[in-house]
Amino acid sequence: MLKILQKQLIECTEMQEKLAVLRAFSPDRSMVKRVPWIDAGQEAAILQIAIIGQAERVFAGLLLNDVNGRAELFVRGAEEETKLRELLDQLVVIDRFYREIGGIVGYQVKILDLMQGSKEPPFCDAIFHSPAFTDLSKETQEVEEWVRWGLEAMPEMAEMYPLGGAADRLHLIDENTGKELPAAKLPFAGRPLLEHLIRDLEARERLYFQTFGKRIITPLALMTSREKNNQFHVMQIFEQADYFGRPKDSIRFFTQPLVPTVNAQGDWCMAGPLKPIFKPGGHGALWKLCRDEGILEWFKTQGKTKCLVRQINNPIAGLDYGLLAFTGIGWKKGMNFGFASAPRLLKSAEGVNVLIEKGSEVVLSNIEYCDFDKFGIQDAPIKEGEPYSRFSSNTNILFADLQAIAQAVEECPFPGLLINLKKGTYLSASGEKKEEEMARLESTMQNIADVFVEKKGDSLKTEKTFVTYNVRHKTISTAKKAYIPGQVVQETPERCFYDLLFAARELLETCNFRLPAQRTLEEMLRQGPEFLFLYHPALGPLYAAIREKLKGGVLQLGSELILEAADVSIVQLNLQGSLQIISDGIYSSGRVLLEDCCIENRGVNWGASGPFWRMNNCREETVKIVLKGSGQFIARNAHLKGNHTFVVEDGQILKI
C-alpha cells in the first residue's frame, strides 16, 4: 500500500494536490484540526508520519482519540508547542528534500526495502574490473604538463567541501561546554581541519599568481549540517579567521538535511518526547542541494565550469602536485567526472573504484566497503602475499563538470543509496533505553558517476570519466576516529600525523637534508617524532618549488622546523632544537635567507607535548623569526644559541 501512495506522491506537483492524496489515504486525516497554526507543508508531514505508522512514537504525549477513535494532535502549552514547531520544521525539510522519491513516505519505503535486502543481487550479470588509471605517482614530463594544465584551469575552477558528517567516532569534545564538536573543529597540527583545506587552496592560488601574474579568488561552497551544531561551528571558524582574508561573497554555505534513524523493525528511533534521532544522510546530498540551493547557478554566473570536491577529514590531499595534475587532466580533456585514487590496504574500511562492464556498456563507479558482499566484490590482493587490494582506494577527492552534474542530478538526485548501520542508544515505546544498531538512509556523492554510462570500446576505458593513481602518503590519510591504545590506529589523527611527517621526511631527503633515523608509529606515540617539519603549503605547494628553497642541512634528533612563510631560502642549516619562521601573509614580499647557519637551543619538551598531532608543543627554547610586510631577515655563517625572537618590521632588513 505504501508503494502505491509513494508513486502518487512522486507524481504530485503542487502542495494542495499532495495534501488531497494524503487526506484520502490517511485514516487520521483530521488529526491536525486542534492545532490551528499548522500550515500545508506541516500537515503533509504529520499525515505521512501517521500513514507510515510512526505517529504514536513521534508524537507521543500529544495524541488524543476523538469520539470515533481517530487520533488527534493536542498541544497543551507553550513548551509543547515550541518542541512541536521545531520537530515539524525538520520534518518539512526532510519531506521537501526527498520529494523525488515521495517525501517522508518514500524515505520509509526505501529504507525498509534496503533493510529487507534485494531479491536478486544488483549487477548480477556485470563484470567488475580494476579501471585504467592515469598514473601520477612519479614526477615525469607528462605529469609536469598535467600540473601546468591544472594551473591554467584555475580561473574556471570552483571548490566544494562537504562538512556535514556526524564524525561520531572522533569523540571531539568542547573542553568548556562538554558538548560534542564536528570534525571541522578538530585541532590537527595546530589548526582546525577546515583551515588546512583553505591553506591548500591559497597555495595553489598563489602559485597561479606567480606563474601568470594575476590574482584569482576561487569561489567556495561548503555543505554543513545541524549535527553537533556543525553549521554554527563552521561559521564561527570563518568569522574568527576573518574569512581567511577571502571576500565574504566568494563563500556560500548550505545545509544538509538530517534524516530519521530506524530500528530493525523499521520504527523510528526516539531520544525523548518529540525528539526523533536524526543523523546526516550522506554526502550524496551535495549534488541535489547544489541545484536546489542555487549553488550551481552561482558558480555559472562567475564563469566557473569545473569543480574540485574535497572532504574535511583528509588533510594531506594537497601535498605536492596531486590536486593540480588531477584537475588539469579533467579540465583539459573535457571530462564529466573524475576520481583521485591511491593504493588500498586489504580489509580496510575504504570504498574502491571499479569499472563495471554490463552488456555493451561500461561505467566508472565507486563501491563502498560495506557493500562488497552485496556486489560480489572479492577483497583480494594485486598479487598473492601483497598487502594492497587489486582495487584502488576511492579517496573522496572528486573532479566534476558542473553542467554535466546539473544534468546528472535530474536523472539521479540520490546517488548510491545505501543503509548506514551504526550502534546507538534510543528509547523504546515503553521508555526503556535500548542500545542496538540504528539504520539510516545514506546517499554517496561518488556514485553520481553511475549516471555517466558509456558504450563499451575495445580497451574498456571510459572517455568522459577518469581515475588517477598516486602514492598513498600524498593522497589520503584520514582523521575519522579517536585513537584507543591497543586498538587499530588506522583513520586516527595519530596515524594521519605520522603519515604527514613521513611525507615531510621524503621531501627533506630530496632537499639533501640529513635526518635522524625514522621512528615507528608506536615509538612516535611514546616518545614524540624524531623531528618535526611543518610548513605553509604556499612554500610550494609543489615539492619541486620547495627543493629550490631548501638546500641541504642537518636536523638533529627531536628538532622542530616550522616555516609559516612562502619566500624562504635555507642553505646548509644545522638545527638542534626549535626554529620558527612566520610571515604575516603569503602574498607579502617578506623574505628569510639562512646560509651556513647553526641554530642551537633546548627546543621542544616532547614528554610534555602530547598528543603530538594537536601541536600544543611545550617549547623550552626556540628561535622565532617574525616577518611583517616586506621585512627581510638575512643570516650568514651565524650561530644562534639559546632563546631568541626577531621581529622584522615592514620595510626593514635585519642582517646577522
Backbone hydrogen bonds, N-H to C=O, Kabsch-Sander energy under -0.5 kcal/mol:
donor,donor_aa,acceptor,acceptor_aa,energy
5,L,1,M,-2.1
6,Q,2,L,-3.0
7,K,3,K,-2.1
8,Q,4,I,-1.8
9,L,5,L,-2.6
10,I,6,Q,-2.2
11,E,7,K,-1.3
12,C,8,Q,-0.6
12,C,9,L,-0.8
18,K,14,E,-2.0
19,L,15,M,-2.8
20,A,16,Q,-2.1
21,V,17,E,-1.8
22,L,18,K,-2.4
23,R,19,L,-3.1
24,A,20,A,-1.9
25,F,21,V,-1.4
26,S,22,L,-2.4
29,R,26,S,-0.9
31,M,28,D,-2.0
33,K,30,S,-1.7
35,V,32,V,-1.7
38,I,35,V,-1.4
43,E,39,D,-2.5
44,A,40,A,-2.3
45,A,41,G,-1.8
46,I,42,Q,-2.5
47,L,43,E,-2.8
48,Q,44,A,-1.8
49,I,45,A,-2.0
50,A,46,I,-2.0
51,I,47,L,-2.5
52,I,48,Q,-2.3
53,G,50,A,-1.4
54,Q,49,I,-2.6
55,A,49,I,-0.6
57,R,54,Q,-0.5
58,V,54,Q,-3.1
59,F,55,A,-2.9
60,A,57,R,-0.8
62,L,59,F,-2.4
63,L,59,F,-0.5
64,L,72,E,-2.8
66,D,70,R,-2.9
69,G,66,D,-2.3
72,E,64,L,-3.2
73,L,31,M,-3.6
74,F,62,L,-2.6
76,R,74,F,-0.5
81,E,77,G,-2.1
82,T,78,A,-2.4
83,K,79,E,-2.2
84,L,80,E,-2.5
85,R,81,E,-2.7
86,E,82,T,-2.3
87,L,83,K,-2.3
88,L,84,L,-2.9
89,D,85,R,-2.3
90,Q,86,E,-1.6
91,L,87,L,-2.4
92,V,88,L,-2.6
93,V,89,D,-1.6
94,I,90,Q,-2.1
95,D,91,L,-2.7
96,R,92,V,-2.5
97,F,93,V,-2.7
98,Y,94,I,-2.2
99,R,96,R,-1.4
101,I,98,Y,-1.7
102,G,99,R,-1.3
103,G,98,Y,-2.5
105,V,102,G,-0.7
106,G,102,G,-1.6
107,Y,103,G,-2.4
108,Q,104,I,-2.3
109,V,105,V,-2.5
110,K,106,G,-2.6
111,I,107,Y,-2.5
112,L,108,Q,-2.1
113,D,109,V,-2.3
114,L,110,K,-2.3
115,M,111,I,-2.0
116,Q,112,L,-2.0
117,G,113,D,-1.1
124,C,121,P,-0.8
126,A,123,F,-2.1
127,I,357,E,-2.7
129,H,127,I,-0.6
129,H,355,L,-2.9
133,F,131,P,-0.5
134,T,467,V,-2.0
135,D,133,F,-0.7
136,L,469,Y,-3.4
137,S,469,Y,-0.6
140,T,138,K,-1.1
144,E,140,T,-2.3
145,E,141,Q,-1.8
146,W,142,E,-2.0
147,V,143,V,-2.4
148,R,144,E,-2.0
149,W,145,E,-2.2
150,G,146,W,-2.2
151,L,147,V,-2.0
152,E,148,R,-2.5
153,A,149,W,-2.0
154,M,150,G,-0.6
154,M,151,L,-1.0
156,E,153,A,-2.3
157,M,154,M,-1.6
158,A,306,K,-1.8
159,E,219,P,-2.1
160,M,308,L,-2.5
161,Y,221,A,-2.2
163,L,161,Y,-0.7
163,L,223,M,-3.3
164,G,223,M,-0.5
170,L,167,A,-1.2
171,H,167,A,-0.5
171,H,168,D,-0.9
173,I,171,H,-0.6
174,D,179,K,-3.1
175,E,173,I,-0.6
178,G,174,D,-3.0
181,L,172,L,-3.1
185,K,182,P,-1.6
186,L,183,A,-2.1
188,F,186,L,-2.0
188,F,191,R,-1.0
189,A,613,W,-4.0
190,G,187,P,-0.7
190,G,614,R,-0.6
191,R,188,F,-1.5
193,L,186,L,-1.4
194,L,184,A,-1.4
195,E,192,P,-1.0
196,H,192,P,-1.0
196,H,193,L,-0.8
197,L,193,L,-0.9
197,L,194,L,-0.6
198,I,194,L,-1.4
199,R,195,E,-2.6
200,D,196,H,-2.0
201,L,197,L,-1.9
202,E,198,I,-2.6
203,A,199,R,-2.2
204,R,200,D,-1.8
205,E,201,L,-2.5
206,R,202,E,-2.5
207,L,203,A,-2.1
208,Y,204,R,-2.0
209,F,205,E,-2.0
210,Q,206,R,-2.7
211,T,207,L,-1.9
212,F,208,Y,-3.1
213,G,209,F,-2.3
218,T,216,I,-0.5
220,L,250,S,-2.8
221,A,159,E,-2.0
222,L,252,R,-2.7
223,M,161,Y,-1.9
224,T,222,L,-0.7
224,T,254,F,-2.7
226,R,256,Q,-0.6
229,N,226,R,-1.9
230,N,227,E,-1.6
231,Q,225,S,-1.9
233,H,229,N,-2.1
234,V,230,N,-2.5
235,M,231,Q,-2.4
236,Q,232,F,-2.3
237,I,233,H,-2.2
238,F,234,V,-2.0
239,E,235,M,-2.8
240,Q,236,Q,-2.8
241,A,237,I,-1.5
242,D,239,E,-1.4
243,Y,238,F,-4.0
244,F,241,A,-1.4
245,G,242,D,-1.7
246,R,243,Y,-2.5
250,S,247,P,-1.9
251,I,248,K,-1.6
252,R,220,L,-2.5
254,F,222,L,-2.2
256,Q,224,T,-4.0
259,V,279,K,-3.7
261,T,277,I,-1.3
262,V,439,A,-2.7
263,N,267,D,-2.4
266,G,263,N,-2.0
269,C,261,T,-2.6
270,M,427,L,-0.7
271,A,275,K,-3.5
272,G,275,K,-0.7
275,K,272,G,-2.1
277,I,269,C,-2.9
278,F,276,P,-0.9
279,K,259,V,-2.4
281,G,257,P,-1.0
284,G,443,S,-3.0
285,A,282,G,-1.4
286,L,283,H,-1.8
287,W,284,G,-0.7
288,K,284,G,-0.6
289,L,285,A,-2.5
290,C,286,L,-2.1
291,R,287,W,-1.6
292,D,288,K,-3.2
293,E,289,L,-3.3
294,G,291,R,-1.2
295,I,290,C,-1.3
296,L,290,C,-1.8
298,W,294,G,-2.1
299,F,295,I,-2.6
300,K,296,L,-2.0
301,T,297,E,-2.2
302,Q,298,W,-0.8
302,Q,299,F,-0.9
303,G,300,K,-1.9
304,K,299,F,-2.3
305,T,156,E,-1.9
306,K,156,E,-2.1
307,C,400,A,-1.9
308,L,158,A,-2.3
309,V,398,L,-2.8
310,R,160,M,-2.0
312,I,162,P,-0.8
314,N,311,Q,-1.1
317,A,314,N,-1.0
319,L,316,I,-1.9
320,D,541,P,-0.9
322,G,319,L,-1.0
325,A,321,Y,-2.7
326,F,322,G,-2.1
327,T,323,L,-2.6
328,G,324,L,-2.3
329,I,325,A,-2.1
330,G,326,F,-1.7
331,W,327,T,-2.6
332,K,328,G,-2.7
333,K,329,I,-2.1
334,G,331,W,-1.1
335,M,330,G,-2.4
336,N,464,K,-3.2
337,F,464,K,-1.3
338,G,399,F,-2.1
339,F,466,F,-2.2
340,A,397,I,-2.0
341,S,339,F,-0.6
341,S,468,T,-2.1
342,A,393,S,-1.1
346,L,387,P,-2.7
348,S,345,L,-1.7
350,E,348,S,-2.0
352,V,367,I,-2.4
353,N,392,S,-1.5
354,V,365,S,-2.1
355,L,129,H,-2.8
356,I,354,V,-0.6
356,I,363,V,-3.0
357,E,127,I,-3.0
357,E,355,L,-0.6
358,K,356,I,-0.6
358,K,361,E,-2.8
361,E,358,K,-1.9
362,V,454,E,-2.7
363,V,356,I,-1.6
365,S,354,V,-3.1
365,S,363,V,-0.5
367,I,352,V,-2.3
371,D,368,E,-2.0
372,F,369,Y,-1.3
375,F,371,D,-2.0
376,G,372,F,-0.9
376,G,373,D,-0.6
377,I,372,F,-2.8
379,D,377,I,-0.6
380,A,378,Q,-2.2
382,I,388,Y,-1.8
386,E,383,K,-2.3
389,S,344,R,-3.3
390,R,380,A,-2.5
393,S,342,A,-3.2
394,N,351,G,-2.4
395,T,340,A,-1.4
395,T,393,S,-0.7
397,I,340,A,-0.5
398,L,309,V,-2.1
398,L,396,N,-0.6
399,F,338,G,-2.1
400,A,307,C,-2.2
401,D,336,N,-2.5
402,L,305,T,-2.4
402,L,400,A,-0.6
403,Q,305,T,-0.5
405,I,401,D,-2.2
406,A,402,L,-2.1
407,Q,403,Q,-1.8
408,A,404,A,-2.2
409,V,405,I,-2.5
410,E,406,A,-1.0
411,E,407,Q,-1.2
412,C,408,A,-2.9
417,L,414,F,-0.7
418,L,442,E,-2.5
420,N,418,L,-0.5
420,N,440,R,-2.8
421,L,419,I,-0.6
422,K,420,N,-0.6
422,K,438,M,-2.2
424,G,436,E,-2.1
426,Y,434,K,-2.4
427,L,270,M,-3.2
428,S,432,E,-3.2
431,G,428,S,-2.1
434,K,426,Y,-3.1
436,E,424,G,-2.0
436,E,434,K,-0.6
438,M,422,K,-3.0
439,A,262,V,-3.1
440,R,420,N,-1.4
442,E,418,L,-2.9
443,S,281,G,-1.9
444,T,415,P,-1.5
447,N,444,T,-0.6
448,I,445,M,-1.2
449,A,446,Q,-1.8
450,D,447,N,-1.4
451,V,448,I,-1.6
452,F,449,A,-1.5
453,V,451,V,-2.1
454,E,362,V,-2.8
456,K,360,S,-3.1
460,L,457,G,-0.7
466,F,337,F,-1.6
468,T,339,F,-2.4
469,Y,134,T,-2.2
470,N,341,S,-1.9
474,K,471,V,-1.0
475,T,472,R,-2.1
476,I,472,R,-2.5
479,A,313,N,-2.3
480,K,478,T,-0.7
480,K,491,E,-2.7
481,K,491,E,-2.3
482,A,169,R,-3.2
487,Q,484,I,-2.5
492,T,489,V,-1.3
495,R,489,V,-0.5
496,C,492,T,-2.3
497,F,493,P,-2.6
498,Y,494,E,-1.9
499,D,495,R,-2.4
500,L,496,C,-2.0
501,L,497,F,-2.2
502,F,498,Y,-2.0
503,A,499,D,-2.1
504,A,500,L,-1.9
505,R,501,L,-2.3
506,E,502,F,-2.4
507,L,503,A,-2.2
508,L,504,A,-2.6
509,E,505,R,-2.4
510,T,506,E,-1.4
511,C,507,L,-0.8
511,C,508,L,-0.5
512,N,509,E,-1.4
513,F,508,L,-2.0
514,R,553,G,-2.8
524,M,520,T,-2.5
525,L,521,L,-2.3
526,R,522,E,-1.3
527,Q,523,E,-3.2
528,G,524,M,-2.3
532,L,559,S,-2.4
534,L,561,L,-1.9
536,H,563,L,-2.6
539,L,536,H,-2.6
540,G,537,P,-2.1
545,A,542,L,-0.6
546,I,542,L,-1.8
547,R,543,Y,-2.5
548,E,544,A,-0.6
548,E,545,A,-0.6
549,K,546,I,-1.3
550,L,546,I,-2.2
551,K,549,K,-0.6
551,K,570,I,-3.3
552,G,511,C,-2.2
553,G,512,N,-1.2
554,V,573,L,-3.5
555,L,514,R,-2.4
556,Q,554,V,-0.6
556,Q,575,L,-2.7
558,G,530,E,-4.1
559,S,530,E,-0.5
559,S,556,Q,-2.1
560,E,577,G,-2.8
561,L,532,L,-3.3
562,I,579,L,-2.7
563,L,534,L,-2.4
563,L,561,L,-0.5
564,E,562,I,-0.6
564,E,581,I,-3.3
565,A,563,L,-0.6
568,V,566,A,-0.9
569,S,592,V,-2.4
570,I,549,K,-3.3
571,V,594,L,-3.0
572,Q,551,K,-1.5
572,Q,552,G,-0.7
573,L,552,G,-1.5
574,N,597,C,-2.5
575,L,554,V,-2.8
575,L,573,L,-0.6
576,Q,574,N,-0.6
576,Q,599,I,-3.0
579,L,560,E,-2.6
580,Q,623,V,-3.0
581,I,562,I,-2.6
582,I,625,I,-3.1
583,S,564,E,-2.7
584,D,627,L,-1.0
588,S,585,G,-1.0
590,G,629,G,-0.9
591,R,631,G,-1.7
592,V,567,D,-1.6
593,L,633,F,-2.8
594,L,569,S,-2.8
595,E,635,A,-2.5
596,D,571,V,-2.6
597,C,572,Q,-0.5
598,C,638,A,-2.7
599,I,574,N,-2.8
600,E,598,C,-0.5
600,E,640,L,-2.8
601,N,576,Q,-2.8
605,N,618,C,-3.4
606,W,604,V,-1.2
608,A,605,N,-1.5
609,S,606,W,-1.5
614,R,611,P,-1.7
615,M,612,F,-1.2
617,N,615,M,-1.1
619,R,617,N,-1.0
620,E,603,G,-3.1
620,E,618,C,-0.5
621,E,603,G,-1.1
623,V,578,S,-2.0
624,K,622,T,-0.6
624,K,644,H,-2.6
625,I,580,Q,-3.0
626,V,624,K,-0.6
626,V,646,F,-3.3
627,L,582,I,-3.1
627,L,625,I,-0.5
628,K,648,V,-2.2
631,G,628,K,-2.2
632,Q,652,Q,-2.2
633,F,591,R,-2.4
634,I,654,L,-3.1
635,A,593,L,-2.8
637,N,595,E,-2.3
640,L,598,C,-2.6
640,L,638,A,-0.5
641,K,639,H,-0.7
642,G,600,E,-3.1
644,H,622,T,-2.1
646,F,624,K,-3.1
647,V,645,T,-0.5
648,V,626,V,-3.1
648,V,646,F,-0.6
649,E,647,V,-0.7
652,Q,649,E,-2.3
654,L,632,Q,-3.1
655,K,653,I,-0.6
656,I,634,I,-2.8
